[in-house]
Amino acid sequence: MALPDFDQAGDLPPGVYRGTMSEVVKRFGALQDQRGRCTQHLLHIYALAQATEHLRRFIIFGSYVTSKPDPKDVDVILVMDDGFRLEDCSSEARGLFDHAVAQARYGASIFWMRPGLLIGERMEDFISYWQIKRDGSQRGIVEVIL
C-alpha cells in the first residue's frame, strides 16, 4: 500500500501503511533541523534493530509520520521474534530496549515486544492500537518493509 497524502489535520489517514525505509525517508525525512535529526536517529535505530537478527516488524508512529515540520522525537515499535534475548545484543543495541535510555540516547520512544507475550490478542490488533492519538482520534502509522 502506497503512503497516502496527509489529511487536513496533517496526519496520514487511519490505517497501517507499508513502505521501504527508503520510501519512508523520502517522504518524511529531511537533511536539517529537528526532522533531520529525527531521521538520523530513525536510521540508526533501524540499523541496530536489524543487527540483532531478530527483528520481525518495525513500525513508526507519532509526529514523525505527520506533516509537522519539527517532530519532537521518533516513535517506534519493534516486534522481535520469540527467540530474541536481550543478553545476546551488543551493548549499544541494548539501549533500544530500555525506554529511558532510548529516549536519552536516540531521541526516540521505543516500545518492543515478542509475539509470545500476547495473551488473547492478535498481533494486528496490537499494532493497530498505536493509531490512536492522545485525544482518542486515529491517524495512520507506517510499517517498514524489512
N, C-alpha and C positions, 0 to 999 in steps of 0.2 A: 504494500500500500504506500503510495507516494505521500510525502509530507505536505499536508494541505495548507492553504492560506490561513492567516490568523483571523479570528472573529473580531467583532467590534471592540471587545474588551482587550484585545491584544494577545489572546490565548489561542492555542490550537483547539479546534472543536473537540468535544469529548470523544475519546477513543484511544486505542493503543496503536500507534503508527510505527512502522518498521523502516529502518534505513541503515546504510553502512555508516561507519564513523566518518568517512569522507563526506557523505551527504549531510550528516549532522553538522560537521564543522563548516561546510559550505553554507548551510542555511542559517546556523545560529552563531557561528564563530566570528571572531574579529581579531585583528592584529594588535590592537592597542586598547588602552583604557581598561576598565573593570571587566568588560566582556572578554577582552583578550586574555586577561589573567585567568578568568574562569575557564576559557578554552584550553589554556596551557595546563591547568590543574586537571581538567577532564581527560586530556590525552595522557597525562602521567598516571592518573588513577586507572585508566583503561589498560595501559601497558603493564602496570603492576598486577592488576587482577588477572590479566591473561597469562602472565608469567607463572602464576600458581598452577596452571594447567588443570584447574578445577572449575573455572568459570563456565556457567551454562547460559546465563542470561544477564544482560547489562541494560538497565532501564534508567532513563533520565527523566526527571520531572521537575516541577518548580519553575522559578523565574528564568532559568537558563533557556528553557524551551518556550519562551514568550517573546513578545516584541519589546520588552523592557530594554532600554539601552544599557543600563548598568545593573545586571542581576547581582544580588547580594553574594551569592555563592552558587555552587553546583550541588544538586540533589540527585543522589544515585541509589539504586537498589542493585545489589549484587546477589544473584542467585548462584550459589555454588553447588556442585554435585554432593551427594551424600558421603563420598569418600574424602571430602575436604577436611583437613586437620590443620588448625591454626599453627601448631608447633612445627609443621613442615614448611611454613612460609619463611621467606627471608625476613630479616628484622625490619627492613623498610616496608615490605608488603603487610606485615602485621599491623601497622598503623591504620590500614584501611578498615580493619575490623574492630577498632575501638573508636566509638563515636567522637569522643572529646579530642583524641589525638588526630583523627581525620580532619576535624574542623580546624584545629590549630595548624596542622602541618600542610594540609592540602586545600584549605578553604572550601571544604565540602561537607555536606551532611550525607553520610553514607550509612545505609541500612543494609544488612545482609541476612541471608537465611539459606537453609538447605531444605529441599523438598520434604525430607523425612521429618522435619519439625512441624509440618502442617498436620493438624488433627481436625478432621471433619471439614476441611476447607480445600477447595480446588486451587491450584496454582494460579489459574487465570483470574479467579475471584480475588486472590491476594494481590495480584498485580493491578487489577482494575481499581482496587480501593485507593491507590495512590493518585487517581484522577481527582479526588475530592479536595477542594480548596478549603481554607480555614472558614470561609463564610458558608460552606455547605454546597456551593455550586461546583460544577465539574469543568475540567479542561483536559485537553489531550496530553498524553505522555508519549515518550519515544523509546522504543526498544532498539538497541543497536544490533544489527545482524552480525553475528560472530563468524 
